[in-house]
Amino acid sequence: MISFFGLGKSVVHISKTVYEEILNHAKESYPHECCGVLVGGIFQDRKIFESHRATNANTDRAHDRYIIDANELNLIDKMARSQGLDVIGFYHSHPDHPDKPSATDREWAQHGYSYFIISVQGGKETSVKSWAIEDETGPFREEKIKLT
């Protein structure tokens, strides 16, 4: 696998339209966490071409935890592969909390994916950061988001 951390921040490219879809999903889901899947490819940098909303299957703690159903993820993965694309990351919101990974986010994170975290304050104001881990035991490192 390519190391994205060798010479500064790695970069994730995403269209403004897809970026805004993610922000709208986070606002609509407030005060609960939203979640979704990022589809694209890895070239010199990561490129996100699509986002797919997923149902937050964690009904007991939807305000501060999310779970993407494995069947839903498998369906999105199959659709992506049929188009020559891959699941390259995930997104979720942090209602009234920062756009930084929690201990739970780190516990569940896997190497090789980008994790967009959207902070939603009061259901209106948003900020977004992308995070990745270089190896299974390493910390999250911030990735630069470049709108295209």
N, C-alpha and C positions, 0 to 999 in steps of 0.2 A: 504494500500500500504506500502511496505517496505521503511523505511527511509534509504537513502544511505549516509547520512551525519553525522551520529552519532559519529563515531570514525575515523576521518580523511577523506581523499579523497575516493570517491567511485571509483571502477575500471570497465573499459569496456574492454573486451577481443575481439580481432578481428584478423583474420588471416592476414598474411603478403600479401597474394594474394588479398584479398578484400580491404585491406588498399591501396595497390598500384593501384587497379582499381579506387578508389576514387580520388587519386592524379592525375592519368592520365586524368580522366574526368575534373578535375579542370584546368589542363594545356591546354587541348584541347578546352575548352570553353573560355579561356582568349581572349579578355579583358572583357568578360561578366561573370556574376555569373552563375555557374552551380548549380544544386540541385539534390537531390536524397533521397531515402528512405533506412533506415537500418532495416534489418529483422533478428530476432534471438529470444532469450528467456532470461528470468530473472531467474537465479538459485540463487546461493549465490551472484554472481556478474552478471552484464549484459554480454551476449555473442552475438556477431554479427556474423551471419553465411553467410549473403548475403547482397549485396548492389544492388539497382535497380536505374538506371539512370532515372531521370524524366525530362520532358521538362520544361524549364523555361517559364511559360505562361505570364510573365510580359515583353511584347515586348517593352513597352514604356521606361522602366528604367532597362533593362537587365544588364547594367553595374554596378548597385548598389542595385538591389532588385530582389527577386525571388518570384514566386508563383507556387506551385505545383497544377495542375488541380485536382479538387475533384474526377472526374471520374477516372483519372489515379491512384490516391492514393487508391481509393476503389478497383480497379482491383488488385493492388499490395497487399493490405490487404487480399483480398479473396484468392489469390494465397498462401500467407504466411499461412493463417489459414488452407488451405487444406493440408499443410505439417506439421501441428501442431506447427507452429511458429507464431510470432506476429511482428507487426511494433513496434520497440522499439526506433526508433529515425530517425533523418533526417541529411542530410549534405548539405552544400552549401559553395561556395567559396567567398572570399573577394579579388577581383583583386586589387593589389597594396595597400592593407590595412592589418592591423594586424589580427591574428587569434583569436580575441576577439569579443564578442558579441556587436553589435551596439544597440542603443536605439530601433530601429525597430525590431531587433532580439528579444529583451526582451519583447517588446509589443506583439509579435505574439507567443512567447513560451508558451508551456503548460506543466504542472506538469506531471512527469512520463516518459518523453522522454529524450534521449541523443541527443545533437546537436553538430555534428562535424563541425567545421569551418576551412576551408583550406585557408591560406593566399598564394596567388600566386603573386610573385614579377617578373614583366617583362615577364610573361608567362613561367618561368622556375623554379625558386626557390620556394619551398613550405615549409610550416610548418603547423601543425595541432594541434588543441586542442579540447577536448570534454567538453561540458558544460551541466549542468542540473539545474533545479530549484527544491527546496524542497517543496515549496507550491506556489500557484498562485500569491502571493504578494511579495515573497522573491526574492532576487537577484540570478543571475547565480552563480553557484559554479563550479569550474573546476573539471573534472573527470580525473583520470589517465587512459591513453591508454596503454594496454599491448598487444603487438603483439605475436601471437601464431603460 
